[in-house]
Amino acid sequence: MYYICSVKKNSFQQFTFMNKYLRKGLREIIIGVVLVILGYYLMEQRSNWYKLAMLVGVIAFSIGILTLIYRMIRKVDRNAIIEMREESHKKDKEGDAEQN
């Protein structure tokens, strides 16, 4: 992983917000927008390649949006799993304390 400044690894990881799905989603959205703009330019130039450029642009944009939605779902799911593990860990500690 690339770090912007030299800070301890554990403390810096708390401030990173761009995981691979966010980067990939943003990249796909940008590529899609550029291809659609290129398609409009080619349409004005009376080129038949505009259809392909727009088609690929819309597909890339859609994949980017779906990737961002997937990132949000993963983040919510991850937080729920962490919460469940903390609760079960607390229950285990309480059970051990009662036995002793």
C-alpha positions as CSV (number, residue, x, y, z in Angstrom):
1,M,0.0,0.0,0.0
2,Y,1.2,3.5,-0.8
3,Y,1.5,6.0,2.1
4,I,1.4,9.7,1.6
5,C,3.5,10.6,4.6
6,S,5.7,8.7,7.0
7,V,3.4,7.8,9.9
8,K,3.2,4.6,11.8
9,K,1.4,2.0,9.7
10,N,-1.4,1.2,12.1
11,S,-2.3,4.8,12.8
12,F,-2.3,5.8,9.2
13,Q,-4.6,3.0,8.0
14,Q,-7.4,4.5,10.1
15,F,-7.4,7.5,7.8
16,T,-7.4,5.8,4.4
17,F,-10.8,5.7,2.8
18,M,-10.1,4.6,-0.7
19,N,-10.1,0.9,-1.0
20,K,-9.7,-1.0,-4.3
21,Y,-13.4,-1.0,-5.1
22,L,-13.7,2.8,-4.7
23,R,-10.6,3.4,-6.9
24,K,-11.9,0.9,-9.5
25,G,-15.4,2.4,-9.5
26,L,-14.2,5.9,-9.9
27,R,-11.8,4.9,-12.7
28,E,-14.6,3.1,-14.5
29,I,-16.9,6.1,-14.1
30,I,-14.3,8.5,-15.5
31,I,-13.5,6.2,-18.4
32,G,-17.2,5.9,-19.2
33,V,-17.8,9.7,-19.1
34,V,-14.8,10.2,-21.4
35,L,-16.0,7.6,-23.9
36,V,-19.5,9.1,-24.0
37,I,-18.1,12.5,-24.6
38,L,-15.9,11.0,-27.3
39,G,-19.0,9.4,-28.8
40,Y,-20.8,12.8,-29.0
41,Y,-17.7,14.3,-30.6
42,L,-17.6,11.4,-33.2
43,M,-21.3,11.8,-33.8
44,E,-20.8,15.5,-34.7
45,Q,-18.0,14.4,-37.1
46,R,-20.4,12.0,-38.8
47,S,-18.3,9.0,-37.9
48,N,-19.9,5.6,-37.4
49,W,-17.5,4.8,-34.5
50,Y,-19.7,7.0,-32.2
51,K,-22.0,4.0,-31.6
52,L,-19.2,1.8,-30.3
53,A,-17.7,4.6,-28.2
54,M,-21.1,5.4,-26.5
55,L,-21.9,1.8,-26.0
56,V,-18.6,1.0,-24.2
57,G,-18.9,4.3,-22.3
58,V,-22.3,3.5,-20.9
59,I,-21.2,0.0,-20.0
60,A,-18.1,1.3,-18.3
61,F,-20.1,3.9,-16.4
62,S,-22.6,1.3,-15.3
63,I,-19.9,-1.0,-14.0
64,G,-18.4,1.9,-12.1
65,I,-21.7,2.7,-10.4
66,L,-22.2,-1.0,-9.6
67,T,-18.7,-1.2,-8.1
68,L,-19.4,1.8,-5.9
69,I,-22.6,0.3,-4.7
70,Y,-20.8,-3.0,-4.0
71,R,-18.2,-1.1,-2.0
72,M,-20.9,0.5,0.2
73,I,-22.6,-2.9,0.7
74,R,-19.2,-4.5,1.7
75,K,-18.5,-1.7,4.1
76,V,-21.9,-2.1,5.9
77,D,-21.5,-5.9,5.9
78,R,-18.0,-5.6,7.3
79,N,-19.2,-3.3,10.1
80,A,-22.0,-5.7,11.0
81,I,-19.6,-8.6,11.2
82,I,-17.2,-6.7,13.4
83,E,-20.1,-5.7,15.7
84,M,-21.2,-9.4,15.9
85,R,-17.7,-10.6,16.7
86,E,-17.4,-7.9,19.5
87,E,-20.7,-9.0,21.0
88,S,-19.8,-12.6,20.9
89,H,-16.4,-11.9,22.4
90,K,-18.0,-9.9,25.3
91,K,-20.4,-12.8,25.9
92,D,-17.5,-15.3,26.0
93,K,-15.6,-13.1,28.5
94,E,-18.7,-12.8,30.7
95,G,-19.2,-16.6,30.5
96,D,-15.6,-17.2,31.5
97,A,-15.9,-14.7,34.4
98,E,-19.0,-16.4,35.7
99,Q,-17.3,-19.8,35.6
100,N,-14.4,-18.6,37.7
